[in-house]
């Protein structure tokens, strides 16, 4: 890499600091963390989304956990040598000021290093801000690498790739390589070329005899979310390096041990959040803002880790992340087979279904209707108002079309996370959904589908009627609606979900499809715990409920059967062996006496969800991978819908994707089919 290329890359990396600093400032402004200094160190303000706040919150708490462990350990082991914190690539972070104001730096000191331009700007900002100067005490500013210096705070402008210069500058600034030292590299190493990052890790191990090295970085580059993440940073001209060589926690731990560190522990952010934060604190954070992006929150946390490597007599035994039984790894069984995936529709055959949080229904074997959700419409991302039709021509060809509702009736209200149920070839019922995380979509919608004069789908008409605008029985979303039978009558069983008031719902309702009236039907047995984003499908006159997100935002693995009995229904639990990985935001179908769980999100395994098969007679489970060789990658199998075509032994996957943290919104570009022919009735 030439000098100009290195300069351009350095500039791009510096811009990530500016964005990060604004996010940290917004984090504090909205009550996630106590940090009155973040806003003083950044130019301007920005209001970040709740998903960004959560991501930066868990990052701040993870780094803070390591800093606290270091200070507690060094304070408990009195030494003539002053404990030191060396923050590499510190940017505009306010850590020193937070520690100093809280009284945690008594007898300790902080050194910060970043690019010269970044360090100089920060030094100038501190000089011009009385609140910050009051904490540093008397200081000096210089035109050398040492930009700002007080008795316990030293700010240096040095390129981390120039290790000899870094070593000299730190020594000149009074850093003692023999003293207990915490090195922080918060989202730093991955922006360095692999050889530069390796050299920095090895230099730290050789230079400091008693130290902890903490790094917070990205990982898991190869799955769908990881691909979107990598593409985002490439577009910013600051690509993530080293992820291919160190794609997961185990590889990262080995990296540090090979470089001379003698002990190492690491966890992803899902595990940190579940195991190292008090439950009351998690509950406080979860109630700060309306929130409904659980999939992206868990996926973001699965793609970042915090690692602490240690060496030396004082810090060697410091277990920053001791093993915990609170977050067991539940990996799926070894695959029993593969389902091939292929693209069903392409742009040349009409507009594709690029949306998530929608609902789809099979009107007849040749027509699939989808409605609602968030996605792409007329070149922009928005809550989708147009209906999407997928129509079959011949035996194998499907074509897409978008249509609006008739002007004479009600208009689509923009809801998402609703359900749609086919009542006949020409009638669909829409229940629940939301307009925003604080606004439920009230009222039952009836969709009337009328054919065109030439009996084609090109001019198919959809008329929307509000069945009962005043009906407030359902004010939920992420629920399920399943057709069940009782006393030779058909009912819709509406279960679970969430609402503005309740983060998870455990209640249920029965809707008589003939009269459109809510009725009471006895249900006995132990009621399952509340959940949303679960799957539900009809079986033997009852309903199979699988997975979901439960209280405390914990994925569930239970499979339940609402079984018809003479006096109503009975809740039964289905015992599954081997146990399946807890999941949510998946879809489900029954084929040949087997329950198929398709895709979803899980946090207890680093593998990618495929299709889980559960034999409903024996309770035995097996796993099938999805072969995406012939499908444009990435393919995100959450927030999608799926339609089973049993005669063809196929499963159609429609839409899916989500808002991938700060990396942008990703929408699956094509409808995809899975071939299920390898799944036979006798297998």
Order of alpha helices (4+ residues) and beta strands (2+ residues): alpha-alpha-beta-alpha-beta-alpha-alpha-beta-beta-beta-alpha-beta-alpha-beta-alpha-alpha-beta-alpha-alpha-alpha-beta-beta-beta-beta-beta-beta-beta-beta-beta-beta-beta-beta-beta-beta-beta-beta-beta-beta-beta-beta-beta-beta-beta-beta-beta-beta-beta-beta-beta-beta-beta-beta-beta
